[in-house]
Amino acid sequence: MIILDGAALVNMLKPVGCKIFDDYAAKVFLPYIGKQLERADRVDIVWNQYLQNSWKSETKMPQKRIKHRVEWNTSLPGNWQQFLRLDANKQELFTFLARHTTRTQNLADGKQLVNK
């Protein structure tokens, strides 16, 4: 079994050569998950949750950040790291990728992919 930190993955897996979020999922994220499934019978992806009234959200310094819709045909932001600085953007991206992985993965017999 392999346990992956979804937030760490999206920071590590840059959207090089991708134009829309569906490209990122299909060309970057899912191939990486597929490679992990070759090495293990089960892969769990753990996603962060961002609570509005949490201690962390209360202590962040206010900065001008742009909310970006995350849908399959939406253009990727020009600056990936800046996009990931806004909790709402990350939450939408994590939800999108979790749904994408459960819908599109054709798993070999005995393989499991779990999103938590």
C-alpha positions in Angstrom: 0.0 0.0 0.0 1.2 3.5 -0.8 -0.3 6.6 0.9 0.1 9.9 -1.0 -0.4 13.5 0.2 -2.6 15.0 -2.5 -1.5 18.6 -1.6 2.2 17.7 -1.9 1.5 16.0 -5.2 -0.1 19.1 -6.8 2.9 21.2 -5.6 5.3 18.6 -7.0 3.5 17.8 -10.3 3.6 21.0 -12.4 1.2 21.5 -15.3 3.9 21.6 -17.9 2.5 21.5 -21.5 -1.1 21.6 -20.2 -3.7 24.2 -21.2 -6.8 23.2 -19.2 -7.5 21.4 -16.0 -8.5 18.2 -17.8 -5.1 18.2 -19.5 -3.4 18.4 -16.1 -5.5 15.5 -14.7 -5.0 13.3 -17.8 -1.4 14.1 -18.8 0.3 14.8 -15.4 -1.7 13.7 -12.4 -3.3 10.4 -13.5 -0.1 9.0 -15.1 1.7 9.6 -11.8 -1.0 7.8 -9.9 -0.9 5.0 -12.5 2.9 4.5 -11.9 2.2 4.2 -8.1 -0.4 1.6 -8.8 2.2 -0.5 -10.7 4.2 -0.6 -7.5 1.4 -1.4 -5.0 -2.0 -3.1 -4.8 -3.5 -0.1 -3.1 -2.9 3.6 -3.3 -4.6 6.1 -0.9 -4.6 9.8 -1.7 -5.2 11.9 1.3 -6.5 15.4 0.6 -6.3 18.5 2.9 -9.4 20.2 3.9 -9.5 24.0 4.4 -11.9 25.1 7.1 -13.0 28.7 7.1 -12.9 29.3 10.8 -9.7 27.4 11.5 -6.8 28.7 13.5 -4.6 28.6 10.3 -7.0 30.6 8.2 -7.4 33.2 10.9 -3.6 33.8 11.2 -2.9 34.2 7.5 -1.8 37.6 6.3 -4.4 39.1 3.9 -3.1 39.3 0.4 -4.7 39.9 -3.0 -5.3 36.5 -4.5 -7.5 35.6 -7.4 -10.1 32.9 -7.2 -9.9 30.6 -10.2 -12.7 28.2 -11.2 -11.5 24.6 -11.5 -13.5 22.8 -14.2 -12.4 20.3 -16.8 -12.4 22.8 -19.7 -11.1 25.9 -17.7 -7.8 27.3 -18.7 -5.0 26.7 -16.2 -3.7 29.7 -14.3 -0.5 31.3 -15.6 1.2 31.1 -12.2 0.7 27.6 -10.7 2.3 28.5 -7.3 0.3 31.7 -6.9 -2.9 29.8 -7.8 -2.1 27.2 -5.0 -1.7 29.9 -2.4 -5.5 30.5 -2.2 -7.2 27.8 -0.1 -10.4 28.0 -2.1 -8.4 27.2 -5.3 -6.7 24.2 -3.7 -10.0 22.9 -2.3 -11.6 23.0 -5.8 -8.6 21.4 -7.4 -8.5 18.6 -4.8 -12.2 17.9 -5.3 -11.7 17.9 -9.1 -8.7 15.6 -9.0 -10.4 13.2 -6.5 -13.5 12.9 -8.7 -11.3 12.6 -11.8 -9.3 9.7 -10.4 -12.3 7.7 -9.3 -14.1 8.2 -12.6 -11.3 7.6 -15.1 -8.9 5.0 -13.6 -9.2 1.6 -15.1 -7.8 -0.5 -12.4 -6.2 -3.9 -12.9 -7.6 -6.8 -10.9 -6.8 -6.6 -7.3 -5.8 -2.9 -7.4 -7.5 -0.2 -5.3 -7.4 3.6 -5.5 -8.9 5.4 -2.5 -9.4 9.2 -2.1 -9.7 10.4 1.5 
